[in-house]
Amino acid sequence: MKKLLLILCAALIFTACGGSKSTIEIKFDGQQIPFETKSAWITAQKAIYGGNVNVADKNHALRWISLRNYEFEVTRALGANDGKLTAPEQVKLFLSIHDEAGTNEKTPIKPATYSGANDGPMEFEFLNLTIFKDGKEESYQVSLGGQANKGDSFVKINSVSGDTVTGEINVNVKAKDKVLTIKGPFTAKIFSK
Protein backbone atom coordinates (compact mmCIF):
# COMPACT_ATOMS: atom_id res chain seq x y z
CA MET A 1 0.00 0.00 0.00
CA LYS A 2 2.84 2.40 0.89
CA LYS A 3 4.52 1.63 -2.44
CA LEU A 4 1.30 2.40 -4.37
CA LEU A 5 0.87 5.65 -2.43
CA LEU A 6 4.45 6.70 -3.25
CA ILE A 7 3.91 5.96 -6.95
CA LEU A 8 0.68 7.99 -6.98
CA CYS A 9 2.37 10.93 -5.21
CA ALA A 10 5.29 10.86 -7.65
CA ALA A 11 2.86 10.80 -10.61
CA LEU A 12 0.96 13.79 -9.20
CA ILE A 13 4.15 15.78 -8.69
CA PHE A 14 5.32 14.90 -12.21
CA THR A 15 1.97 16.01 -13.68
CA ALA A 16 1.81 19.21 -11.62
CA CYS A 17 5.26 20.21 -12.79
CA GLY A 18 4.20 19.92 -16.43
CA GLY A 19 5.54 16.47 -17.17
CA SER A 20 8.68 16.04 -19.18
CA LYS A 21 10.20 19.10 -20.81
CA SER A 22 11.68 18.80 -24.27
CA THR A 23 15.16 20.04 -25.03
CA ILE A 24 15.73 21.52 -28.46
CA GLU A 25 19.28 21.92 -29.71
CA ILE A 26 19.85 25.42 -31.11
CA LYS A 27 23.18 26.49 -32.61
CA PHE A 28 23.77 29.91 -34.13
CA ASP A 29 27.11 30.85 -35.68
CA GLY A 30 28.71 27.85 -33.96
CA GLN A 31 27.43 28.84 -30.51
CA GLN A 32 25.06 26.63 -28.52
CA ILE A 33 21.94 28.43 -27.22
CA PRO A 34 20.52 26.60 -24.19
CA PHE A 35 16.83 25.79 -24.67
CA GLU A 36 14.48 23.66 -22.59
CA THR A 37 10.84 24.18 -23.57
CA LYS A 38 8.67 25.55 -20.75
CA SER A 39 5.83 27.02 -22.83
CA ALA A 40 4.64 25.72 -26.19
CA TRP A 41 1.51 26.66 -28.14
CA ILE A 42 -0.04 26.10 -31.57
CA THR A 43 -2.54 28.64 -32.87
CA ALA A 44 -4.27 28.88 -36.25
CA GLN A 45 -5.82 31.44 -38.54
CA LYS A 46 -7.59 31.28 -41.89
CA ALA A 47 -5.34 32.02 -44.88
CA ILE A 48 -5.42 31.89 -48.69
CA TYR A 49 -2.61 30.55 -50.88
CA GLY A 50 -1.17 33.18 -53.22
CA GLY A 51 1.14 32.93 -56.18
CA ASN A 52 1.11 29.92 -58.48
CA VAL A 53 -0.18 27.35 -55.99
CA ASN A 54 -2.24 24.96 -58.12
CA VAL A 55 -5.09 23.76 -55.89
CA ALA A 56 -8.87 23.98 -56.39
CA ASP A 57 -9.47 25.52 -52.95
CA LYS A 58 -6.80 28.02 -51.89
CA ASN A 59 -8.27 28.42 -48.39
CA HIS A 60 -6.23 26.76 -45.67
CA ALA A 61 -5.14 26.94 -42.03
CA LEU A 62 -1.95 28.87 -41.30
CA ARG A 63 -0.62 27.42 -38.06
CA TRP A 64 1.83 29.15 -35.74
CA ILE A 65 4.02 27.25 -33.30
CA SER A 66 5.53 29.21 -30.44
CA LEU A 67 8.15 27.56 -28.21
CA ARG A 68 9.72 29.39 -25.27
CA ASN A 69 12.18 28.49 -22.54
CA TYR A 70 10.12 30.50 -20.05
CA GLU A 71 6.48 30.39 -18.93
CA PHE A 72 4.05 32.24 -21.22
CA GLU A 73 0.29 31.93 -21.66
CA VAL A 74 -1.13 32.59 -25.13
CA THR A 75 -4.46 34.40 -24.69
CA ARG A 76 -5.54 35.06 -28.29
CA ALA A 77 -5.35 33.18 -31.59
CA LEU A 78 -3.10 35.77 -33.22
CA GLY A 79 -0.94 36.07 -30.09
CA ALA A 80 1.48 33.17 -30.53
CA ASN A 81 4.38 35.58 -31.06
CA ASP A 82 3.27 38.12 -28.42
CA GLY A 83 5.38 39.25 -25.52
CA LYS A 84 8.83 40.79 -25.23
CA LEU A 85 11.81 38.99 -23.77
CA THR A 86 12.88 40.51 -20.47
CA ALA A 87 15.86 38.48 -19.23
CA PRO A 88 19.22 37.34 -20.70
CA GLU A 89 18.41 33.63 -20.56
CA GLN A 90 15.05 33.90 -22.37
CA VAL A 91 14.68 32.45 -25.89
CA LYS A 92 11.64 32.25 -28.16
CA LEU A 93 11.15 30.18 -31.33
CA PHE A 94 8.27 31.07 -33.64
CA LEU A 95 7.42 28.90 -36.67
CA SER A 96 4.72 29.11 -39.35
CA ILE A 97 3.34 26.16 -41.29
CA HIS A 98 0.68 26.08 -44.04
CA ASP A 99 -1.81 23.23 -43.87
CA GLU A 100 -3.44 21.41 -46.78
CA ALA A 101 -5.92 23.07 -49.12
CA GLY A 102 -9.51 23.31 -47.93
CA THR A 103 -8.66 23.53 -44.22
CA ASN A 104 -9.37 26.53 -41.96
CA GLU A 105 -8.55 27.74 -38.45
CA LYS A 106 -11.10 25.32 -36.94
CA THR A 107 -9.80 22.24 -38.79
CA PRO A 108 -8.07 19.92 -36.31
CA ILE A 109 -4.35 19.56 -36.85
CA LYS A 110 -3.24 16.04 -37.73
CA PRO A 111 0.06 14.17 -38.07
CA ALA A 112 1.96 15.36 -41.14
CA THR A 113 5.31 16.68 -42.32
CA TYR A 114 5.68 20.31 -43.37
CA SER A 115 8.71 20.78 -45.62
CA GLY A 116 10.69 23.93 -46.28
CA ALA A 117 10.87 22.74 -49.90
CA ASN A 118 7.09 22.98 -50.44
CA ASP A 119 5.46 26.06 -51.93
CA GLY A 120 1.86 26.03 -50.76
CA PRO A 121 0.17 23.06 -49.06
CA MET A 122 2.09 21.41 -46.22
CA GLU A 123 4.76 24.11 -46.25
CA PHE A 124 7.14 25.09 -43.45
CA GLU A 125 7.34 28.76 -44.42
CA PHE A 126 9.01 30.88 -41.77
CA LEU A 127 10.89 30.89 -38.49
CA ASN A 128 11.98 33.55 -36.06
CA LEU A 129 14.54 32.95 -33.31
CA THR A 130 14.50 35.68 -30.66
CA ILE A 131 17.15 35.94 -27.96
CA PHE A 132 17.88 38.56 -25.29
CA LYS A 133 21.33 40.06 -25.89
CA ASP A 134 23.04 43.23 -24.66
CA GLY A 135 19.94 44.34 -22.76
CA LYS A 136 17.48 43.95 -25.65
CA GLU A 137 15.73 41.51 -27.96
CA GLU A 138 17.59 40.33 -31.04
CA SER A 139 15.63 38.49 -33.74
CA TYR A 140 16.77 36.22 -36.55
CA GLN A 141 13.94 35.92 -39.07
CA VAL A 142 14.21 33.36 -41.85
CA SER A 143 11.92 32.71 -44.82
CA LEU A 144 12.55 29.12 -45.93
CA GLY A 145 11.70 30.03 -49.53
CA GLY A 146 14.89 32.10 -49.77
CA GLN A 147 17.18 29.32 -48.56
CA ALA A 148 19.36 27.38 -51.03
CA ASN A 149 18.95 24.19 -48.96
CA LYS A 150 15.31 24.71 -47.92
CA GLY A 151 14.56 21.00 -48.40
CA ASP A 152 16.80 20.22 -45.40
CA SER A 153 14.32 21.87 -43.01
CA PHE A 154 10.97 20.54 -41.81
CA VAL A 155 8.43 20.54 -39.00
CA LYS A 156 6.81 17.18 -38.34
CA ILE A 157 3.64 16.65 -36.32
CA ASN A 158 3.98 13.13 -34.91
CA SER A 159 0.77 12.83 -32.90
CA VAL A 160 -2.29 14.71 -31.69
CA SER A 161 -4.07 13.73 -28.49
CA GLY A 162 -6.86 15.96 -27.19
CA ASP A 163 -5.38 19.48 -26.98
CA THR A 164 -1.75 18.29 -27.12
CA VAL A 165 0.53 17.94 -30.14
CA THR A 166 3.92 16.23 -30.23
CA GLY A 167 6.34 16.84 -33.03
CA GLU A 168 9.87 17.61 -34.07
CA ILE A 169 11.79 20.39 -35.73
CA ASN A 170 14.78 20.09 -38.03
CA VAL A 171 16.20 23.39 -39.33
CA ASN A 172 19.42 24.08 -41.22
CA VAL A 173 19.42 27.65 -42.61
CA LYS A 174 21.36 30.89 -42.91
CA ALA A 175 20.24 33.77 -40.71
CA LYS A 176 22.03 37.08 -41.23
CA ASP A 177 24.68 35.14 -43.20
CA LYS A 178 25.38 32.82 -40.26
CA VAL A 179 24.45 29.14 -39.90
CA LEU A 180 21.41 28.44 -37.70
CA THR A 181 20.49 24.87 -36.81
CA ILE A 182 17.53 23.83 -34.68
CA LYS A 183 16.77 20.21 -33.94
CA GLY A 184 14.63 18.37 -31.44
CA PRO A 185 11.24 17.28 -30.18
CA PHE A 186 8.44 19.46 -28.85
CA THR A 187 5.09 19.06 -27.13
CA ALA A 188 2.66 21.95 -27.58
CA LYS A 189 -0.82 22.86 -26.40
CA ILE A 190 -3.44 23.70 -29.05
CA PHE A 191 -4.94 27.12 -28.42
CA SER A 192 -8.72 27.25 -28.75
CA LYS A 193 -11.14 30.01 -27.77
TORRO-567192 format. One line per 2 residues: their letters; for each residue y, x, z of C-alpha. Coordinates in steps of 0.001 Angstrom, whole numbers, plus 500000, padded with zeros to 6 digits. Layout:
<nodes>
a	Y/X/Z ~ ...
</nodes>
This chain:
<nodes>
mk	500000/500000/500000 ~ 502397/502841/500887
kl	501632/504520/497555 ~ 502398/501302/495634
ll	505649/500866/497569 ~ 506696/504446/496753
il	505961/503909/493045 ~ 507990/500684/493021
ca	510934/502371/494794 ~ 510858/505288/492345
al	510802/502864/489392 ~ 513792/500956/490799
if	515780/504153/491311 ~ 514904/505321/487791
ta	516009/501970/486317 ~ 519209/501809/488385
cg	520208/505256/487207 ~ 519920/504199/483569
gs	516475/505542/482826 ~ 516045/508685/480822
ks	519097/510198/479192 ~ 518799/511675/475727
ti	520037/515159/474970 ~ 521516/515729/471543
ei	521925/519283/470292 ~ 525415/519852/468890
kf	526491/523181/467385 ~ 529913/523768/465871
dg	530847/527114/464318 ~ 527849/528712/466043
qq	528841/527433/469494 ~ 526627/525064/471479
ip	528431/521935/472776 ~ 526595/520518/475814
fe	525786/516826/475326 ~ 523665/514478/477410
tk	524182/510841/476433 ~ 525554/508666/479249
sa	527023/505828/477172 ~ 525720/504638/473806
wi	526657/501514/471859 ~ 526095/499964/468433
ta	528635/497464/467127 ~ 528881/495734/463750
qk	531439/494185/461458 ~ 531278/492408/458113
ai	532017/494659/455125 ~ 531890/494581/451310
yg	530551/497391/449116 ~ 533179/498825/446781
gn	532926/501142/443819 ~ 529919/501111/441520
vn	527351/499819/444007 ~ 524959/497759/441879
va	523764/494907/444108 ~ 523979/491134/443615
dk	525516/490535/447049 ~ 528025/493198/448114
nh	528422/491734/451611 ~ 526764/493771/454328
al	526935/494863/457968 ~ 528874/498045/458696
rw	527424/499382/461941 ~ 529145/501827/464262
is	527251/504018/466702 ~ 529212/505532/469564
lr	527559/508150/471786 ~ 529387/509723/474735
ny	528487/512181/477456 ~ 530505/510119/479953
ef	530388/506481/481068 ~ 532236/504050/478784
ev	531928/500286/478341 ~ 532588/498869/474871
tr	534402/495541/475308 ~ 535056/494457/471714
al	533178/494646/468409 ~ 535766/496903/466784
ga	536073/499055/469911 ~ 533171/501481/469475
nd	535582/504385/468944 ~ 538122/503267/471576
gk	539252/505385/474483 ~ 540795/508829/474772
lt	538990/511807/476230 ~ 540512/512884/479532
ap	538481/515863/480774 ~ 537342/519216/479302
eq	533626/518410/479445 ~ 533903/515051/477630
vk	532454/514679/474113 ~ 532254/511639/471838
lf	530177/511146/468670 ~ 531071/508266/466357
ls	528902/507422/463325 ~ 529113/504722/460654
ih	526164/503338/458707 ~ 526082/500683/455961
de	523234/498186/456128 ~ 521414/496560/453224
ag	523069/494079/450885 ~ 523309/490486/452071
tn	523535/491340/455780 ~ 526526/490634/458041
ek	527740/491449/461550 ~ 525323/488900/463056
tp	522238/490198/461206 ~ 519922/491932/463692
ik	519564/495649/463154 ~ 516041/496762/462271
pa	514172/500062/461934 ~ 515358/501963/458861
ty	516680/505313/457681 ~ 520309/505680/456627
sg	520779/508706/454383 ~ 523927/510685/453722
an	522745/510866/450102 ~ 522980/507093/449564
dg	526057/505459/448072 ~ 526028/501861/449243
pm	523064/500169/450936 ~ 521410/502091/453781
ef	524114/504761/453745 ~ 525093/507137/456554
ef	528756/507344/455576 ~ 530877/509007/458228
ln	530887/510889/461507 ~ 533545/511978/463944
lt	532947/514543/466689 ~ 535680/514497/469344
if	535943/517146/472042 ~ 538562/517880/474706
kd	540064/521326/474107 ~ 543228/523044/475342
gk	544342/519939/477236 ~ 543955/517479/474350
ee	541514/515734/472040 ~ 540335/517588/468964
sy	538488/515633/466256 ~ 536224/516766/463454
qv	535916/513936/460928 ~ 533362/514207/458149
sl	532709/511922/455182 ~ 529124/512549/454073
gg	530026/511701/450468 ~ 532101/514887/450234
qa	529319/517180/451435 ~ 527377/519356/448968
nk	524193/518952/451035 ~ 524714/515313/452077
gd	521001/514560/451597 ~ 520216/516796/454598
sf	521866/514318/456992 ~ 520541/510974/458193
vk	520542/508432/460997 ~ 517179/506807/461665
in	516646/503637/463681 ~ 513127/503981/465091
sv	512828/500772/467102 ~ 514714/497712/468312
sg	513727/495929/471513 ~ 515962/493144/472806
dt	519478/494624/473022 ~ 518294/498253/472878
vt	517937/500530/469863 ~ 516234/503916/469767
ge	516841/506337/466974 ~ 517607/509866/465931
in	520395/511792/464275 ~ 520092/514777/461973
vn	523387/516196/460666 ~ 524085/519418/458784
vk	527645/519418/457387 ~ 530888/521360/457094
ak	533767/520237/459294 ~ 537084/522032/458774
dk	535142/524677/456798 ~ 532816/525379/459739
vl	529137/524454/460101 ~ 528436/521413/462298
ti	524866/520490/463186 ~ 523831/517535/465319
kg	520215/516766/466065 ~ 518373/514634/468557
pf	517280/511235/469821 ~ 519458/508444/471146
ta	519062/505092/472867 ~ 521949/502660/472424
ki	522864/499179/473599 ~ 523697/496558/470952
fs	527119/495059/471582 ~ 527253/491275/471250
k	530014/488856/472230
</nodes>
